[in-house]
């Protein structure tokens, strides 16, 4: 329950990222939102590994979790100022960088004490620590810059974290595969929850109309198909493969499938949520928009591109985790969504959402028919 409580901060952070991108949905703000999400994701990932080794709600671990939670919350409330400091108050970008440092430092220090009788894990931490230092120094330096130099240092920070972890070896520990898989499944639910919130916010304080009802229904269908594509078979298949894995293969699945590949899934959902929010705003705000107004530019790219990114990441997640081929139907659907962007550029916003929902329903329906035997085997075992 404490881990779920911890996740509430991440829920808030996802909402703030969506708000940052929606404030002025251009390429710059969307890039900044993606970078902020990647930093916050890496903060959350560390505590997911920690909570798999010890009971998060017992003893001193509670204090560790609450401390990390507090620092992440400060980072989350600072997201609107993570790149551009607002007038008055503290230096927003610097506060964000220092909050991130505290989140990572608390995690690393407790892991160090936890590994006192595990020399291999301690050596793994020593290989991992430099990546945290690189990330923190780069973010602190970026907080004093602006423009492309600032953005470039954010990329350096993320490269330090992600590449450092990837190259640091497989000396980590995983005590419960089912718990680890469940934690990441909850985060997918959190991200999908943001898409539901985006639908509601898009039509907040406007009169209910048939267009609003249709738009909400289509948005919910898109979210439901994303849920289905993850939870119906894919997440179960990878979890079962991880249960069978041993040694470094298990750690590679945990690191690559869950810690790494869930990030583009979450980013894809958040980008899709941004598109949903703007579509529903178009549909509901009759004083500024009409039903014939198209969804153009970055909102359309976010709606379709975010959905495509989610499907691609999910495809690689399954292929790597189960040592199988990439699911052709999902890769082809992602490619189709990207190809559709210029074709629906001047289509009314509600129709664009309807086309996306139709494509995703067609994908799931195709899989239900053609992969029924495999689906039954994964969900219910061999009969």
C-alpha positions as a Python dict, from the first residue, in 0.01 Angstrom:
ca = {
    (1, 'X'): (0, 0, 0),
    (2, 'X'): (289, 238, 66),
    (3, 'X'): (420, 181, -286),
    (4, 'X'): (76, 266, -425),
    (5, 'X'): (78, 577, -210),
    (6, 'X'): (422, 659, -352),
    (7, 'X'): (276, 621, -702),
    (8, 'X'): (27, 901, -635),
    (9, 'X'): (315, 1147, -666),
    (10, 'X'): (397, 997, -1004),
    (11, 'X'): (30, 1038, -1102),
    (12, 'X'): (59, 1407, -1019),
    (13, 'X'): (387, 1431, -1209),
    (14, 'X'): (229, 1281, -1523),
    (15, 'X'): (-52, 1536, -1498),
    (16, 'X'): (200, 1819, -1471),
    (17, 'X'): (390, 1693, -1775),
    (18, 'X'): (68, 1685, -1978),
    (19, 'X'): (-12, 2039, -1861),
    (20, 'X'): (336, 2155, -1963),
    (21, 'X'): (290, 2016, -2314),
    (22, 'X'): (-70, 2140, -2345),
    (23, 'X'): (12, 2495, -2232),
    (24, 'X'): (145, 2566, -2580),
    (25, 'X'): (154, 2239, -2778),
    (26, 'X'): (455, 2308, -2997),
    (27, 'X'): (765, 2099, -3060),
    (28, 'X'): (966, 2272, -2787),
    (29, 'X'): (714, 2213, -2509),
    (30, 'X'): (651, 1854, -2616),
    (31, 'X'): (1027, 1786, -2615),
    (32, 'X'): (1055, 1944, -2270),
    (33, 'X'): (766, 1730, -2147),
    (34, 'X'): (931, 1413, -2278),
    (35, 'X'): (1262, 1503, -2112),
    (36, 'X'): (1092, 1579, -1779),
    (37, 'X'): (902, 1251, -1797),
    (38, 'X'): (1224, 1058, -1863),
    (39, 'X'): (1391, 1212, -1558),
    (40, 'X'): (1092, 1145, -1331),
    (41, 'X'): (1060, 793, -1469),
    (42, 'X'): (1418, 713, -1372),
    (43, 'X'): (1345, 842, -1023),
    (44, 'X'): (1046, 608, -993),
    (45, 'X'): (1233, 309, -1138),
    (46, 'X'): (1496, 314, -864),
    (47, 'X'): (1231, 278, -595),
    (48, 'X'): (1059, -2, -787),
    (49, 'X'): (1384, -203, -766),
    (50, 'X'): (1428, -110, -401),
    (51, 'X'): (1073, -210, -310),
    (52, 'X'): (1131, -549, -471),
    (53, 'X'): (1412, -631, -227),
    (54, 'X'): (1263, -507, 99),
    (55, 'X'): (918, -448, 242),
    (56, 'X'): (846, -85, 160),
    (57, 'X'): (605, -47, 453),
    (58, 'X'): (832, -188, 727),
    (59, 'X'): (1074, -8, 959),
    (60, 'X'): (1320, 248, 828),
    (61, 'X'): (1216, 174, 469),
    (62, 'X'): (902, 376, 533),
    (63, 'X'): (1115, 681, 608),
    (64, 'X'): (1318, 620, 291),
    (65, 'X'): (1004, 595, 79),
    (66, 'X'): (847, 906, 229),
    (67, 'X'): (1170, 1104, 184),
    (68, 'X'): (1197, 1000, -180),
    (69, 'X'): (827, 1071, -223),
    (70, 'X'): (868, 1424, -83),
    (71, 'X'): (1161, 1504, -310),
    (72, 'X'): (978, 1368, -616),
    (73, 'X'): (673, 1577, -526),
    (74, 'X'): (887, 1891, -517),
    (75, 'X'): (1028, 1797, -857),
    (76, 'X'): (674, 1743, -986),
    (77, 'X'): (542, 2081, -873),
    (78, 'X'): (848, 2243, -1033),
    (79, 'X'): (790, 2087, -1379),
    (80, 'X'): (641, 2410, -1526),
    (81, 'X'): (966, 2583, -1423),
    (82, 'X'): (1206, 2297, -1498),
    (83, 'X'): (1328, 2477, -1811),
    (84, 'X'): (1209, 2837, -1782),
    (85, 'X'): (1213, 3004, -1440),
    (86, 'X'): (900, 3200, -1355),
    (87, 'X'): (926, 3550, -1206),
    (88, 'X'): (966, 3559, -829),
    (89, 'X'): (1041, 3279, -588),
    (90, 'X'): (1329, 3033, -608),
    (91, 'X'): (1521, 2932, -917),
    (92, 'X'): (1281, 2673, -1063),
    (93, 'X'): (1526, 2478, -1283),
    (94, 'X'): (1775, 2455, -995),
    (95, 'X'): (1508, 2339, -749),
    (96, 'X'): (1405, 2068, -996),
    (97, 'X'): (1766, 1949, -1038),
    (98, 'X'): (1830, 1942, -661),
    (99, 'X'): (1503, 1759, -591),
    (100, 'X'): (1602, 1499, -849),
    (101, 'X'): (1942, 1468, -680),
    (102, 'X'): (1779, 1404, -341),
    (103, 'X'): (1550, 1137, -490),
    (104, 'X'): (1847, 954, -641),
    (105, 'X'): (2078, 1004, -342),
    (106, 'X'): (1830, 863, -89),
    (107, 'X'): (1777, 561, -312),
    (108, 'X'): (2149, 499, -361),
    (109, 'X'): (2243, 543, 6),
    (110, 'X'): (1977, 301, 126),
    (111, 'X'): (2076, 48, -141),
    (112, 'X'): (2434, 80, -14),
    (113, 'X'): (2334, -9, 341),
    (114, 'X'): (2110, -286, 210),
    (115, 'X'): (2405, -446, 32),
    (116, 'X'): (2633, -466, 338),
    (117, 'X'): (2647, -848, 322),
    (118, 'X'): (2626, -876, -59),
    (119, 'X'): (2964, -787, -217),
    (120, 'X'): (2840, -840, -573),
    (121, 'X'): (2548, -600, -525),
    (122, 'X'): (2779, -345, -367),
    (123, 'X'): (3013, -366, -664),
    (124, 'X'): (2711, -315, -889),
    (125, 'X'): (2622, 0, -695),
    (126, 'X'): (2976, 132, -735),
    (127, 'X'): (2946, 87, -1111),
    (128, 'X'): (2606, 255, -1103),
    (129, 'X'): (2694, 558, -885),
    (130, 'X'): (2889, 754, -1152),
    (131, 'X'): (2583, 763, -1377),
    (132, 'X'): (2387, 937, -1100),
    (133, 'X'): (2668, 1190, -1058),
    (134, 'X'): (2676, 1264, -1431),
    (135, 'X'): (2299, 1311, -1442),
    (136, 'X'): (2289, 1541, -1143),
    (137, 'X'): (2583, 1759, -1250),
    (138, 'X'): (2437, 1793, -1601),
    (139, 'X'): (2093, 1897, -1470),
    (140, 'X'): (2237, 2145, -1221),
    (141, 'X'): (2450, 2298, -1497),
    (142, 'X'): (2151, 2302, -1735),
    (143, 'X'): (1949, 2494, -1474),
    (144, 'X'): (2179, 2793, -1527),
    (145, 'X'): (2143, 2793, -1906),
    (146, 'X'): (1861, 2831, -2155),
    (147, 'X'): (1783, 2743, -2514),
    (148, 'X'): (1951, 2454, -2693),
    (149, 'X'): (2255, 2438, -2460),
    (150, 'X'): (2014, 2371, -2173),
    (151, 'X'): (1826, 2104, -2370),
    (152, 'X'): (2153, 1942, -2477),
    (153, 'X'): (2262, 1906, -2114),
    (154, 'X'): (1929, 1741, -2031),
    (155, 'X'): (2013, 1485, -2297),
    (156, 'X'): (2357, 1442, -2141),
    (157, 'X'): (2195, 1383, -1801),
    (158, 'X'): (1963, 1120, -1942),
    (159, 'X'): (2243, 956, -2140),
    (160, 'X'): (2448, 935, -1824),
    (161, 'X'): (2164, 770, -1634),
    (162, 'X'): (2042, 531, -1900),
    (163, 'X'): (2370, 436, -2066),
    (164, 'X'): (2541, 413, -1729),
    (165, 'X'): (2279, 168, -1610),
    (166, 'X'): (2289, -32, -1933),
    (167, 'X'): (2667, -60, -1933),
    (168, 'X'): (2695, -109, -1558),
    (169, 'X'): (2628, -481, -1569),
    (170, 'X'): (2363, -722, -1445),
    (171, 'X'): (2461, -753, -1081),
    (172, 'X'): (2125, -634, -949),
    (173, 'X'): (1883, -841, -743),
    (174, 'X'): (1517, -924, -809),
    (175, 'X'): (1327, -1106, -538),
    (176, 'X'): (975, -1125, -684),
    (177, 'X'): (902, -1121, -1057),
    (178, 'X'): (526, -1098, -1007),
    (179, 'X'): (562, -798, -775),
    (180, 'X'): (797, -622, -1019),
    (181, 'X'): (565, -684, -1314),
    (182, 'X'): (265, -569, -1113),
    (183, 'X'): (438, -244, -1015),
    (184, 'X'): (502, -156, -1379),
    (185, 'X'): (150, -259, -1477),
    (186, 'X'): (20, -11, -1221),
    (187, 'X'): (224, 264, -1386),
    (188, 'X'): (66, 182, -1724),
    (189, 'X'): (-272, 216, -1551),
    (190, 'X'): (-157, 549, -1407),
    (191, 'X'): (-65, 675, -1754),
    (192, 'X'): (-393, 550, -1902),
    (193, 'X'): (-570, 722, -1615),
    (194, 'X'): (-419, 1047, -1735),
    (195, 'X'): (-581, 985, -2076),
    (196, 'X'): (-919, 951, -1902),
    (197, 'X'): (-855, 1272, -1709),
    (198, 'X'): (-754, 1445, -2035),
    (199, 'X'): (-1087, 1348, -2191),
    (200, 'X'): (-1277, 1492, -1893),
    (201, 'X'): (-1072, 1812, -1880),
    (202, 'X'): (-1123, 1864, -2252),
    (203, 'X'): (-1499, 1899, -2202),
    (204, 'X'): (-1499, 2046, -1852),
    (205, 'X'): (-1752, 2322, -1793),
    (206, 'X'): (-1916, 2293, -2136),
    (207, 'X'): (-2274, 2188, -2213),
    (208, 'X'): (-2320, 1821, -2296),
    (209, 'X'): (-2392, 1761, -2663),
    (210, 'X'): (-2398, 1464, -2898),
    (211, 'X'): (-2056, 1565, -3027),
    (212, 'X'): (-1919, 1569, -2671),
    (213, 'X'): (-2069, 1225, -2600),
    (214, 'X'): (-1927, 1079, -2921),
    (215, 'X'): (-1587, 1236, -2856),
    (216, 'X'): (-1574, 1098, -2503),
    (217, 'X'): (-1678, 753, -2623),
    (218, 'X'): (-1412, 750, -2895),
    (219, 'X'): (-1146, 868, -2650),
    (220, 'X'): (-1242, 595, -2406),
    (221, 'X'): (-1225, 335, -2685),
    (222, 'X'): (-869, 445, -2769),
    (223, 'X'): (-767, 416, -2403),
    (224, 'X'): (-941, 80, -2369),
    (225, 'X'): (-765, -63, -2675),
    (226, 'X'): (-432, 47, -2530),
    (227, 'X'): (-520, -124, -2203),
    (228, 'X'): (-622, -438, -2394),
    (229, 'X'): (-301, -447, -2597),
    (230, 'X'): (-94, -451, -2277),
    (231, 'X'): (-291, -644, -2018),
    (232, 'X'): (-479, -906, -2219),
    (233, 'X'): (-178, -1117, -2323),
    (234, 'X'): (144, -921, -2365),
    (235, 'X'): (216, -836, -2002),
    (236, 'X'): (129, -1192, -1895),
    (237, 'X'): (354, -1349, -2161),
    (238, 'X'): (655, -1140, -2058),
    (239, 'X'): (592, -1198, -1688),
    (240, 'X'): (576, -1574, -1747),
    (241, 'X'): (901, -1561, -1944),
    (242, 'X'): (1064, -1370, -1659),
    (243, 'X'): (939, -1628, -1409),
    (244, 'X'): (1120, -1897, -1608),
    (245, 'X'): (1440, -1694, -1652),
    (246, 'X'): (1743, -1732, -1429),
    (247, 'X'): (2060, -1537, -1355),
    (248, 'X'): (2156, -1251, -1582),
    (249, 'X'): (1873, -1329, -1825),
    (250, 'X'): (1620, -1242, -1553),
    (251, 'X'): (1797, -914, -1470),
    (252, 'X'): (1816, -823, -1840),
    (253, 'X'): (1440, -877, -1879),
    (254, 'X'): (1373, -669, -1567),
    (255, 'X'): (1605, -390, -1678),
    (256, 'X'): (1537, -381, -2052),
    (257, 'X'): (1169, -477, -2066),
    (258, 'X'): (1047, -301, -1755),
    (259, 'X'): (1289, -22, -1658),
    (260, 'X'): (1377, 82, -2015),
    (261, 'X'): (1090, -10, -2246),
    (262, 'X'): (809, 102, -2020),
    (263, 'X'): (933, 460, -2053),
    (264, 'X'): (843, 497, -2425),
    (265, 'X'): (511, 326, -2348),
    (266, 'X'): (431, 586, -2083),
    (267, 'X'): (554, 871, -2303),
    (268, 'X'): (340, 741, -2589),
    (269, 'X'): (30, 735, -2368),
    (270, 'X'): (100, 1084, -2234),
    (271, 'X'): (143, 1221, -2587),
    (272, 'X'): (-178, 1049, -2695),
    (273, 'X'): (-350, 1203, -2389),
    (274, 'X'): (-238, 1548, -2504),
    (275, 'X'): (-404, 1489, -2841),
    (276, 'X'): (-722, 1360, -2673),
    (277, 'X'): (-740, 1664, -2449),
    (278, 'X'): (-718, 1904, -2743),
    (279, 'X'): (-968, 1708, -2958),
    (280, 'X'): (-1226, 1717, -2679),
    (281, 'X'): (-1154, 2085, -2624),
    (282, 'X'): (-1228, 2148, -2991),
    (283, 'X'): (-1549, 1947, -2972),
    (284, 'X'): (-1676, 2109, -2653),
    (285, 'X'): (-1580, 2474, -2704),
    (286, 'X'): (-1834, 2584, -2963),
    (287, 'X'): (-1761, 2952, -2901),
    (288, 'X'): (-1411, 2925, -3048),
    (289, 'X'): (-1419, 2611, -3263),
    (290, 'X'): (-1658, 2429, -3493),
    (291, 'X'): (-1694, 2056, -3557),
    (292, 'X'): (-1532, 2105, -3896),
    (293, 'X'): (-1207, 2239, -3750),
    (294, 'X'): (-919, 1996, -3811),
    (295, 'X'): (-665, 1874, -3559),
    (296, 'X'): (-336, 1991, -3706),
    (297, 'X'): (27, 2031, -3613),
    (298, 'X'): (178, 1891, -3298),
    (299, 'X'): (-154, 1790, -3133),
    (300, 'X'): (-226, 1559, -3430),
    (301, 'X'): (133, 1428, -3429),
    (302, 'X'): (100, 1363, -3055),
    (303, 'X'): (-232, 1179, -3092),
    (304, 'X'): (-120, 947, -3372),
    (305, 'X'): (255, 944, -3303),
    (306, 'X'): (205, 876, -2933),
    (307, 'X'): (-19, 579, -3014),
    (308, 'X'): (239, 450, -3264),
    (309, 'X'): (523, 489, -3012),
    (310, 'X'): (325, 294, -2753),
    (311, 'X'): (260, 6, -2995),
    (312, 'X'): (625, -8, -3107),
    (313, 'X'): (758, -10, -2750),
    (314, 'X'): (502, -276, -2657),
    (315, 'X'): (612, -485, -2955),
    (316, 'X'): (980, -473, -2857),
    (317, 'X'): (882, -541, -2494),
    (318, 'X'): (713, -865, -2593),
    (319, 'X'): (973, -972, -2849),
    (320, 'X'): (1268, -923, -2614),
    (321, 'X'): (1095, -1063, -2307),
    (322, 'X'): (967, -1380, -2475),
    (323, 'X'): (1249, -1418, -2729),
    (324, 'X'): (1001, -1410, -3014),
    (325, 'X'): (967, -1220, -3340),
    (326, 'X'): (830, -869, -3341),
    (327, 'X'): (450, -886, -3373),
    (328, 'X'): (408, -788, -3737),
    (329, 'X'): (51, -669, -3697),
    (330, 'X'): (146, -419, -3425),
    (331, 'X'): (451, -285, -3605),
    (332, 'X'): (243, -250, -3922),
    (333, 'X'): (-31, -67, -3728),
    (334, 'X'): (224, 173, -3581),
    (335, 'X'): (360, 241, -3930),
    (336, 'X'): (6, 294, -4058),
    (337, 'X'): (-67, 550, -3785),
    (338, 'X'): (244, 747, -3876),
    (339, 'X'): (153, 732, -4246),
    (340, 'X'): (-201, 854, -4170),
    (341, 'X'): (-83, 1180, -4012),
    (342, 'X'): (-49, 1379, -4338),
    (343, 'X'): (-368, 1218, -4472),
    (344, 'X'): (-587, 1330, -4181),
    (345, 'X'): (-417, 1670, -4144),
    (346, 'X'): (-724, 1855, -4272),
    (347, 'X'): (-987, 1612, -4144),
    (348, 'X'): (-1219, 1739, -3865),
    (349, 'X'): (-1074, 1670, -3521),
    (350, 'X'): (-1356, 1436, -3418),
    (351, 'X'): (-1312, 1234, -3739),
    (352, 'X'): (-936, 1207, -3673),
    (353, 'X'): (-1013, 1059, -3333),
    (354, 'X'): (-1266, 822, -3490),
    (355, 'X'): (-1011, 698, -3743),
    (356, 'X'): (-757, 631, -3465),
    (357, 'X'): (-1015, 442, -3261),
    (358, 'X'): (-1116, 236, -3566),
    (359, 'X'): (-755, 138, -3642),
    (360, 'X'): (-693, 25, -3284),
    (361, 'X'): (-1020, -169, -3268),
    (362, 'X'): (-929, -340, -3595),
    (363, 'X'): (-587, -437, -3455),
    (364, 'X'): (-728, -588, -3137),
    (365, 'X'): (-1007, -766, -3327),
    (366, 'X'): (-753, -916, -3569),
    (367, 'X'): (-542, -1043, -3281),
    (368, 'X'): (-841, -1189, -3101),
    (369, 'X'): (-932, -1394, -3409),
    (370, 'X'): (-590, -1497, -3541),
    (371, 'X'): (-410, -1551, -3209),
    (372, 'X'): (-692, -1706, -3009),
    (373, 'X'): (-509, -2034, -2936),
    (374, 'X'): (-194, -1858, -2816),
    (375, 'X'): (-406, -1616, -2611),
    (376, 'X'): (-582, -1902, -2434),
    (377, 'X'): (-250, -2072, -2361),
    (378, 'X'): (-99, -1760, -2205),
    (379, 'X'): (-405, -1666, -2003),
    (380, 'X'): (-520, -2010, -1893),
    (381, 'X'): (-234, -2252, -1963),
    (382, 'X'): (-237, -2559, -2183),
    (383, 'X'): (-555, -2764, -2166),
}
